[in-house]
């Protein structure tokens, strides 16, 4: 069993605390992605698991072993870096087998392992080439191959696709997911790209300012964000936010915003929302949860259009609702024009409400 347990881990550089009191358990064979903006602590966390950064306080376990004080070579982790870290003077085969050579393994076992890995990663025809003769995607496969031959307990990936173009990133995402299924190993993967996180992970861990904002499967993260940060970070285009308050009106709960628009909240959510009547809240609306132009009373809002972006399968209508930026994902050919008002209907069953003071989601009943 090669689960990873991070218990109350902190990291500080002098007086500057980068991570404080972090707790995270990664199950055996689980694919966990740490995602967040630059400087949130995700790479530092990965490097502490690898042993490349010392832990200021707390405990890290891999399987049944406490590895907090162990040097990297004794942790049985394999790390794949953003810049590939290949030896330019070595061939592909030599790069893949170099770790085994350093450990003093026999030439026969090295050759067999290199050939097996090359077959899995479709690198057989490149074994005699040097890194400069390869594309970015091929170099990344070599770096992954070098990690595989070590037969580690845990694979650690530090933004491995950030140097690739968009098409290659999609291809490599698929390859890494297939590799995870084939090897059945624990993977901890770091990225700033929320699309990578959502498409690859068994569980997404959203980090911000050295702490975990939410850890859940991708669908839960998308459909039930824990707070404003997660809601705004996950999803492309980002979730729209409109500030207002909840009022009781004519036997219903209504979300009202400064320009006067009143949206009748679903009856099924009154138990959860009732305690927030008269308090400042934030309505969250995903661009793809806008239904159509116009709609029944109490479901419609008006935006002023600034731009229209046709994207093939759909069109983005970009503008504002009152003082708040707003983007709507609409059907192709929608009749929206810049500098003109545009009526929208919302699917209020799929909107989100957040307490403005704390930023936390107001859970539906």
Residue, then its C-alpha position, 0 to 999 in steps of 0.5 A: x500500500x502506497x498511500x500518502x499522508x500529509x499531517x499538519x505540515x507547515x513550511x516557512x522561510x524565516x518569518x514567511x509562512x508558505x504553508x501552515x497546518x496542511x492535512x491531506x490523505x492520498x489513497x493508494x492508487x489514487x490520482x490526486x491533482x493539486x491546483x491553484x494560482x501561482x504562489x499558492x503552495x502546491x509545488x512546495x507541497x509536492x517538493x516536501x513529499x519528494x524530500x526536495x524541501x524540508x518540512x518546518x513542522x508536521x509529518x509526511x508518511x508514504x505507506x507505513x513509513x514516516x519519511x519526514x526526515x528521509x533524504x529523497x533517494x530513500x522515499x521511493x518516489x519518482x518525480x517528473x519535472x516541468x523542464x524534463x531534466x534530461x541529460x543532453x549528452x545521453x541517448x533516450x535509452x541511456x536517459x531512461x536507464x540512468x537511475x538503474x545504472x547508478x544503482x548498479x543493476x545489471x546491463x541485462x536488467x537495464x536493457x529489458x526495463x528500458x525496452x519494456x518502458x519504451x514499448x509502453x510509451x511508444x519510444x522504441x524508435x527513438x532509443x538511440x536519439x538524443x533529447x535535442x532530436x525530439x519534440x516536447x511531447x517525446x521529451x516528456x515521455x522520456x522523462x516519464x519513462x525514466x520515472x517508471x523504470x524506478x518502479x516507485x511507490x508514488x509518482x510526483x508530477x510538477x506541471x509536466x505539460x506547461x511547456x507543451x502546445x495546446x494540442x500536445x497537452x491534450x494528447x499527453x493528458x490522455x497518455x498520462x491517464x492511460x498510464x495511471x490505469x495501466x500501472x495502478x500507482x499513486x499519483x500526486x500531480x501539480x498544475x495551475x491549469x484547472x482544465x488539466x485538473x478537472x480532466x485527469x484527477x480522481x480528486x481535485x485539491x484546490x489550494x490558495x495561500x498555502x491552504x486547501x480550499x476544497x478537496x473533492x472529485x471534479x464534478x463535486x468541485x464544479x457543481x458544489x464549490x465550497x466558497x467564492x475562491x473555488x467557484x471563481x477558479x474552477x470553470x472556463x469561462x469563470x463563474x459570474x458573481x452578482x452582489x445583492x441580498x435575499x429578501x422575503x417578498x410575497x411569500x417567496x425568497x427573492x435575490x435582489x441586486x442594486x439595479x433592482x432585478x429580483x430573482x425568485x429563488x427555488x422553493x426547495x432552497x428556502x430552508x437553507x437561504x431563509x437564515x440569510x434574509x436581509x444579509x449581503x450575499x453573492x449570486x454565482x451563475x456559470x456562463x453555461x447555466x444561462x438558459x436563453x433570451x427572456x424567460x418567466x417572471x422572476x428568472x430574467x436579468x438584463x445585461x449590457x453587451x460589450x462583446x460577442x465571441x463566436x467559438x464554433x459550437x457556442x457563442x460567448x456574450x460578454x458584458x455586465x449586469x449592473x456594475x458586475x461583469x457577466x458572461x453568457x454561453x449562448x447558442x450559435x447565431x444568437x442576436x446579441x450586439x455590442x452596446x445593446x441590452x440583452x435579456x437572459x433567463x437563468x436556471x435558478x436551480x443551478x445558481x449558487x449563493x455565497x455569504x459575502x462576509x465569509x465567502x462560504x457557500x450557502x448550502x442548498x437544503 
